[in-house]
Amino acid sequence: MAKSQSITLKAQASKAKGKTDEVVLLMQGELTLDNATQVKEFFLSTLPKGKQFNVKVSNVDNIDLGFLQLLKRFCWDSQQEQKAVEISMNIADDQAHLLSRAGFGSLITPK
């Protein structure tokens, strides 16, 4: 039997002044294909909730291309609906290096 992969996905209204239409998406844990269905459903259910999104990725145990593809698709879908997306990823240096070399450097927040 496969071990359950821990993931945290939360959407909350922004507390920043003047950002009433912004939704903050907090994502942590196992951001891998094992949780792709859960991540996809989270993105689809969140898209109608705001006009701006601030995606914050932190405390990442594992991250893979499947998650990045879903994140990129969320960005594209948001653009199609003329919604803004800001992404900040606080990940380990080795993860950042691998993602950068794989062509996803634009998603990584410089330290």
Protein Blocks (a to p, Z undefined) as FASTA:
>chain_A
ZZdddddddddddfbehilmbccdddehjddfklmmmmmmmmmmmmmmpmbdcdddehif
bdcfklmmmmmmmmmmmmmnopacdddddddfklmmmmmmnopmmmpccZZ
